[in-house]
Amino acid sequence: MKHPKRFSNKGNSGFTLVEALVASAVFVAVAVPLVSIVFGSRHQNRAQDLFTATCFLEQEAKKAQVLPENPPAEVTRTIKGIEWKIKWEMSGDTLQKCVARVYKSGLLITDAGLVRYVAK
């Protein structure tokens, strides 16, 4: 009875299962923290943008409530070279509905509305 031919690793250029598993584990150990840093900073930037936009809206809304004249249709502010715009839309005469939208570099960040009484 003949013995089956045995395979040897001599001249074989492939990877063993253990080598492949170790390489995968090293890749995952490096990739996971990098991905979390990238996506974490993205969410942090979004939160900072919303905070800044909310502060602008609050300031402009207080002006709109207190001052008798209509707010300007567009207010532009530049902070650290980034242009922020607040655009107002008004409707109504005595009881005005006002909507303000905040844009950062042309992209809508958030909006808010208020109702104000305008004495004539």
C-alpha positions as CSV (number, residue, x, y, z in Angstrom):
1,M,0.0,0.0,0.0
2,K,1.4,3.4,-1.0
3,H,1.5,6.3,1.5
4,P,-0.2,9.5,0.3
5,K,2.2,12.2,-0.8
6,R,3.0,14.6,2.1
7,F,2.9,18.3,1.4
8,S,5.8,20.5,2.6
9,N,6.2,24.2,3.1
10,K,9.3,24.3,1.1
11,G,8.9,26.6,-1.9
12,N,5.4,27.6,-0.8
13,S,4.9,31.4,-0.8
14,G,1.5,31.6,1.0
15,F,0.7,32.6,4.5
16,T,-0.4,30.3,7.3
17,L,-3.7,30.7,9.1
18,V,-1.9,32.0,12.2
19,E,0.0,34.6,10.2
20,A,-3.2,35.8,8.6
21,L,-5.0,36.0,11.9
22,V,-2.2,38.0,13.5
23,A,-2.0,40.4,10.6
24,S,-5.8,40.9,10.8
25,A,-5.6,41.5,14.6
26,V,-2.9,44.1,14.1
27,F,-4.9,45.8,11.4
28,V,-8.0,46.0,13.5
29,A,-6.0,47.2,16.6
30,V,-4.7,50.2,14.5
31,A,-7.8,50.9,12.4
32,V,-10.4,51.1,15.1
33,P,-8.9,53.9,17.1
34,L,-8.2,55.9,13.9
35,V,-11.7,55.6,12.7
36,S,-13.1,56.6,16.1
37,I,-10.9,59.7,16.1
38,V,-12.0,60.7,12.6
39,F,-15.7,60.3,13.3
40,G,-15.5,61.7,16.8
41,S,-13.9,65.0,15.6
42,R,-16.6,65.2,12.9
43,H,-19.4,65.1,15.5
44,Q,-17.5,67.5,17.7
45,N,-17.2,70.0,14.8
46,R,-21.0,69.7,14.2
47,A,-21.7,70.3,17.8
48,Q,-19.4,73.4,17.8
49,D,-21.2,74.7,14.6
50,L,-24.6,74.3,16.2
51,F,-23.5,76.1,19.4
52,T,-22.1,79.0,17.4
53,A,-25.2,79.2,15.2
54,T,-27.5,79.1,18.3
55,C,-25.6,82.0,19.9
56,F,-26.0,84.0,16.7
57,L,-29.7,83.2,16.5
58,E,-30.2,84.2,20.2
59,Q,-28.4,87.5,19.7
60,E,-30.4,88.3,16.5
61,A,-33.7,87.2,18.0
62,K,-33.3,89.5,21.0
63,K,-32.6,92.4,18.6
64,A,-35.7,91.5,16.5
65,Q,-37.9,91.4,19.6
66,V,-36.7,94.6,21.1
67,L,-36.1,96.9,18.1
68,P,-39.1,98.4,16.4
69,E,-37.7,98.1,12.9
70,N,-37.4,94.9,11.0
71,P,-34.1,93.1,11.2
72,P,-31.9,93.3,8.1
73,A,-32.7,90.6,5.5
74,E,-29.2,89.3,5.8
75,V,-26.5,89.6,8.5
76,T,-23.0,88.5,7.8
77,R,-20.3,87.7,10.4
78,T,-16.8,86.4,9.9
79,I,-15.1,84.4,12.6
80,K,-11.6,83.0,12.0
81,G,-12.0,83.4,8.3
82,I,-15.3,81.5,8.1
83,E,-18.3,83.4,6.9
84,W,-21.6,83.0,8.8
85,K,-24.8,84.4,7.4
86,I,-28.2,84.9,9.2
87,K,-31.0,85.3,6.7
88,W,-34.4,86.6,7.9
89,E,-37.8,85.9,6.4
90,M,-40.8,88.0,7.7
91,S,-44.5,87.5,7.2
92,G,-47.5,89.4,8.6
93,D,-48.1,93.0,9.5
94,T,-49.0,93.6,13.2
95,L,-48.2,90.1,14.4
96,Q,-45.1,89.1,12.4
97,K,-43.7,85.6,12.1
98,C,-40.0,85.8,11.7
99,V,-37.8,82.9,10.6
100,A,-34.0,83.1,10.8
101,R,-31.7,80.6,9.1
102,V,-27.9,80.4,9.9
103,Y,-25.5,79.4,7.1
104,K,-21.8,78.6,7.5
105,S,-19.9,78.9,4.2
106,G,-23.2,78.5,2.3
107,L,-24.5,75.4,4.1
108,L,-27.6,75.6,6.3
109,I,-26.6,74.8,10.0
110,T,-29.9,75.5,11.8
111,D,-32.9,77.8,11.9
112,A,-35.4,79.3,14.4
113,G,-38.6,81.2,14.4
114,L,-40.2,83.8,16.6
115,V,-43.4,85.8,16.6
116,R,-43.3,89.5,17.4
117,Y,-45.8,92.3,17.8
118,V,-45.2,95.4,15.6
119,A,-47.0,98.5,16.8
120,K,-48.2,100.6,13.9
